[in-house]
Amino acid sequence: MDEQPSPPLDRRAELSEFLRTRRARLKPEDVGLPDFGRHRRVPGLRREELAQLAGVSVAYYTRLEQGNGRNVSAEVLDAIARALRLTDAEHAHLTHLAKPKAHKKKQPVRPQQVRGALRQLLDSMDGVPAYISGRRSDILVWNRMAAAVFGDWSELAPQERNWARLVFLKPEYRDLYMDWEQKAIDIVCLLRMDAGCHPDDPRLSALVGELSVKSEDFRRLWATHDVKEKSHGVKRLRHPLVGDLSLQYESFRLPDDSEQSLVTYHAEPGSASAEALRLLASWGTDATRAGATTPQ
């Protein structure tokens, strides 16, 4: 029997819950409104308070929060974004949900391809763990050092080479990340951004559905409706061969495909983590069997 495609994510429900959760996190004093100490049945700002801040009618904002974003102007969305103190990523997400791009006809999801020159670039980055990720947090290609640090993804089936699946369904990744919760939050935030841009992606819908069934942690974090872009920072790992690692990471969105990002990791020169990476590099295939292929 053929597997039935997953239904698309409900954009109206996504818009409604996103606005509701953003409103709930604000208090009157956060936005310069008086708080008269009256009992509030729900946390955060009331709809009428948010409408006042945005300069729209309560009825208009209520319709929007109920998921009806038709005919809403960019100016109104900007005003609501300012009132809700949205980040740039949250503002973009709100726009995707409320004013989706019109498509003349539903297009099939294109396979994600990585340019040959980028594969060569990854291979040339000796001592620097690096990979390219795409839609749905898929891991598309990687170099030998990334395999040495994060595991040999070539041993996984193509559909399993996905950060969300690894983080929420593979116990070894809970052990690998010292701050597993933050890594999980980062992944869910990126998936939420994808959901706003591609609500009709059946693979994304299937991924969210599977993780919602199999992981209580995913359900908890997915319900927050938080979003953010890939960025930079520090990840602390507990590697099974070389022990603790503190690695700085950078994410670079590719200029010819905004859905793909090059992610690199490096250690502070002269640090214990730099020495650990040097050891992993010297062990080569004795540490892990590296590989890189593009998922179908």
N, C-alpha and C positions, 0 to 999 in steps of 0.2 A: 504494500500500500504506500502511495506517495505521501510524504510528509506535507501536512497542510501549512501554508505560509502563515506566519504570525500576523495578527491584525496590526495596523499602524498605531502608533501612539496617538492619543486623543489630544490634539493641539489645544482645543478649548479647555479641557480639563487641566492641561499643563499651564496654560495662561492663568486660569483661575487660582490654582494652588500656588503658583509662583508669586502672584500679587498678594495673596492672603498671607503667605509665610513671610514676605518682605515687610508687610504692614505689622505683623505680629511681633517682630523683633524691635520695633521702635516704641519708645515711651514719649509722652507729651513733652517732658523736659528735654528730650534729645533734639527736638525740632523747634524749641522756643515757644511751646504752647503751655498755658497754665494747667496744672493738674489740681483739681479741686478736691482730690481725695475721695471722690465717689467710687463706689465699688464697681469694678469692671468685670463683666461676665466673661470677656475674652481678653487674652494678653495683647498688649500693643495698642496702637492707635485705632480709634474707631474710623469707620468709613467716612463719616462726615468730617472728621478732623483731617484725614488725608485729602479729601476733596477740597477742603478749604485751603490747605497748603498748596495744592496743585492749581487752584483757580478754576475748577470745573464744578459742575453741579453734582450733588450727591447721587442723583439718579443716573447721570452719565457715568460716573465712576463705578457705581454698583453694576451697571450693565457690563462694563469692561471686566470687572473682577468676576463676573459670572461667566466669563469666557467669550463675550461678544466683542471682538476687536474690529469688526467690520467698520470701515470708513473712519477709523480713528486717525488723526493726523499725526505727523512726526512731531509737531510742536506740542501737542498734548502729551505724547509719550515722553518727550523731553521734560516737560513740567512734572509729570508723575515720577519720572526717574530722579529728578532733583529732590522732590518731596520725600521719596523713599530712601534717599542717600545711596543710590545704587552705584556700584563700581562700574567701570567701563565694560567689563565682561557681562555684568548683570544687565546693563543698559542694552547691550547688543542682543542678549538673550531675550529680553522683553520685546525688542523690535522684531526678532525672528518669529516669536510666538504671536504677536498681535498683527503684524503686517507681513505674512509669509510671501515670498517671491512667487509670482504667478508662473505656472508651467503650462504650456500649451497641451502637452500630453505627458502622461506618466512615463518616465524614462527608466529602463532597467538600471540597477546599480552596477556601475562599471567596476571591473576588477582593479585593484590597486596595483599599479606598476611603479617600479623604482628605476630611474635612469641608470644605465650602465656606469656612467662617470661617477655617480654617487656610491655605487658598490665599490668601485676602485678607490674612492676616497676613504671609505671605511676600512678597507684592507690596508691602506697605507698608514693608518693611525696607530702605529706601534705603541703599546703601553697605555693607550687611551681607550677605555671601554666606551663604545658608541653603538647606537642603533638608530633606525628610522621607524617611527610609529605613524600609523595612519588613522583612518576612521575607526570608531568603536574601540579605540585603544589597541588595535591590532599591531603586533610587532612584525614588520615587513622584512627587514634585513638587519644584520648585525655583524660585528667583527669578532675576531677570536677572543679579544679581551673582554668583550661584553659576555660572551659565553662562559669565560673563566670566572667572572664575577657573579653573574646572575643565573647560570645554569645553561646546559646545552639545549637550546630550543630546537635544534635540528632533530632531536629525539621525539619531539611532540608532533602530533598531527597538525596540519596547517591551521585548522579551526581552533586548536588549543593554544596557538601562539597569540595570546591576547592578555594584556595586563589585568583586566578585570577578572578573567577566569583564574589567572595565576594567583592573584592577591586574595580573592575570596574563596577559592575552592581548593587551593594547594596548601596543605599545612606547612610545608617547608618554607614558604614565603612569609608566613607569620614568624618563623624562627629567624629568617634572614634579616628582616627589617626591625631594628630596635624600636622605632616608633611606627609600628604597623598601622595604628589608627590613622596617623596623618597620611601615610601612603594610600590607605583605603579612601580617605576623604578626597585626596587629590584625584584619584581615578574616577570616583563617582561624580565629582564636579565636572570633569572633562566629558563624561558620558552625557551629563545633562546638557552641556553645550551642544554636543552632537545631536541630541534629541530635539533641540530647538531648531537646528539647521536642517535635519533630515528625519522628520517624524514618520515618513513613509518608508524608511529603510527597513525591510523585513528582517535582515540579520540583526540590526540593532534591537528591534522589538523582541526578537527571539532571545537575544542575549539578556536583556533586561528581565524578560519573563523567567528564564532559567535561573538567573541569579536570585530573583525575588523568591523563588520556590526553595532554592537550596541554601541560602545564606540569610540568617536573621540579621547579621551585621549589615548586609547590603540593603535589606528592606528598611532598616533604621536610617541609614545614611541617605538613601534615595528619597525618603519622605521629607528631608530637609529642603529639597529643591535648591540647594546651593550650587553655584556655578563659578568657574574661574578658568582663565587661560593657562596654558603651559608657561612656566616661568623659569626661575633659577633658584638655587639654594643649596642646602647641605643634606645629604642622606647618610645616616649612620647604619652600618650593616654589621652583622655577625656572621662572617664567612666560615663555612665548615672546615676549610683548610688553613687559612691564614689568620683567623680570629677577627677582631674588631677593625672596621674600616670607617673612616670619616672622609667622604668624597663630596666634592663640590660638583654640582651638575648645572648645565646650561642647555636651554632648549631654543632651537633656531627653526622658525617656520620657513619652509622652502619657498622661494620666490615664484616658482612656476607651478606649485601645487600647494595651496594654503592648507590643505587637509593633511599634509605630511610634515613631520617635524624631525629634525636631526637632534638627538639628545646625546650629550657627551658627559663624561665623568672624569675628574682628575683629583689628585691629592696634593696637598701643600708640599712643595719641594722640601726634602730633608726630613719629612715626618715619618712616623712609623707606618702610616697608611701608604705613603709613597714607596717605602721599602717592600711592603706587602704586595703592592701591585707589580713591582719589579720581579718579585719571586714568582708570581702567577704568570708573568710574561715569559720568564726563563723556563718554566716548566712546560709551556706550550701544550702540545696534545697530550702530555702526561697528566695535565690538570683537567682538561676537558676536550672533547671532540667538538670543534666549532663547525658551524655551517650557516649558510644563509640562502634562503629561497623565498620567493614571493608566494604568499597564499593565493589559492585559486579563488 
